[in-house]
Structure formats: C-alpha cells, structure tokens
Amino acid sequence: MQTAYEIRIRGRLSDDVNEAFADFTAAVKPAETVMRGDLRDQAELHGILERIRALGLELIEVRQIDDAASQR
C-alpha cells in the first residue's frame, strides 16, 4: 500500500534537480516548491529525504496527505 506525501522545499528547484524527484509532481509557490507523490514505505521516504539533504536543499515540511489531496 502506498501513502501520499507532500514535501515542501525552500526556493524553486531547477529542471535538473526536479528530475531527481521524477515520481513527484511539483508546484512552485512564491518562496517554495511543493512536491506531492506516493511512497511505498518509510524506507522510500527516508531515501527521498536523504536525496534532499545530498542536494543541499532546505526542507521546510514533510506531511502525509490523504489520496484526494494528492490529486490536486
């Protein structure tokens, strides 16, 4: 079973960095990028968080969302 997550990162991601998160949809807000996507388990979530850290991105928020919210 997959779980939907919303991840907020400070600033706007370049196209190259955005490609590192191909399984997520991204929307740019004034001061942040909001990514939404489904993950299989906690290990996959930790992998995404490690990728964010490795790229030197500033993580603002991670939250689990319901399936209806992930479709917006």
Backbone torsions as a table, in degrees:
resi	resn	phi	psi	omega
1	MET	NA	133.4	179.7
2	GLN	-97.2	153.9	179.4
3	THR	-122.3	137.1	179.7
4	ALA	-85.9	138.1	179.2
5	TYR	-130.6	151.4	171.1
6	GLU	-118.8	128.6	-178.2
7	ILE	-124.1	126.3	-179.9
8	ARG	-108.9	130.7	-178.5
9	ILE	-125.7	136.0	-179.6
10	ARG	-66.2	134.6	176.1
11	GLY	87.8	-177.8	-179.1
12	ARG	-103.1	130.1	-179.9
13	LEU	-81.8	139.3	174.9
14	SER	-70.5	165.2	179.0
15	ASP	-60.3	-39.9	179.4
16	ASP	-62.7	-44.2	179.4
17	VAL	-68.7	-39.7	178.5
18	ASN	-58.0	-34.9	178.7
19	GLU	-64.1	-24.5	177.7
20	ALA	-68.2	-14.3	-179.3
21	PHE	-123.7	48.5	-172.8
22	ALA	-60.6	-26.6	-178.6
23	ASP	-79.7	-3.6	-178.9
24	PHE	-108.8	149.6	169.1
25	THR	-91.3	144.5	-177.2
26	ALA	-124.5	138.7	174.6
27	ALA	-129.3	136.4	-178.7
28	VAL	-96.5	124.6	173.9
29	LYS	-101.7	174.8	-176.5
30	PRO	-51.7	-42.4	-175.3
31	ALA	-124.9	11.8	-176.2
32	GLU	-156.2	164.1	172.9
33	THR	-110.7	131.2	179.2
34	VAL	-109.5	119.2	179.1
35	MET	-110.4	139.8	177.1
36	ARG	-130.2	139.8	177.9
37	GLY	-173.4	170.3	-179.2
38	ASP	-101.9	137.8	178.0
39	LEU	-124.6	145.6	-176.8
40	ARG	-71.9	-39.3	-172.8
41	ASP	-161.8	-179.9	-179.4
42	GLN	-62.8	-34.8	179.6
43	ALA	-62.0	-41.1	178.5
44	GLU	-67.1	-39.2	175.8
45	LEU	-60.4	-45.8	179.1
46	HIS	-63.0	-34.1	175.8
47	GLY	-63.8	-41.8	177.2
48	ILE	-64.2	-44.0	179.5
49	LEU	-63.5	-37.5	177.0
50	GLU	-65.8	-39.6	177.7
51	ARG	-62.6	-41.5	177.3
52	ILE	-60.0	-45.6	179.3
53	ARG	-64.0	-45.0	-177.9
54	ALA	-62.5	-31.5	178.9
55	LEU	-83.6	-2.8	178.3
56	GLY	72.9	26.0	-179.9
57	LEU	-85.9	150.7	178.9
58	GLU	-94.1	112.3	179.6
59	LEU	-78.5	128.7	178.5
60	ILE	-99.2	-47.2	-174.2
61	GLU	-159.2	145.7	170.7
62	VAL	-129.5	130.0	176.5
63	ARG	-147.8	147.7	175.7
64	GLN	-80.6	136.1	-179.7
65	ILE	-125.2	159.9	178.0
66	ASP	-79.1	163.0	-175.2
67	ASP	-58.9	-36.8	-178.9
68	ALA	-64.1	-39.3	179.5
69	ALA	-68.4	-31.3	-178.1
70	SER	-71.8	-16.0	-179.5
71	GLN	-86.1	-8.3	-177.9
72	ARG	-76.0	NA	NA
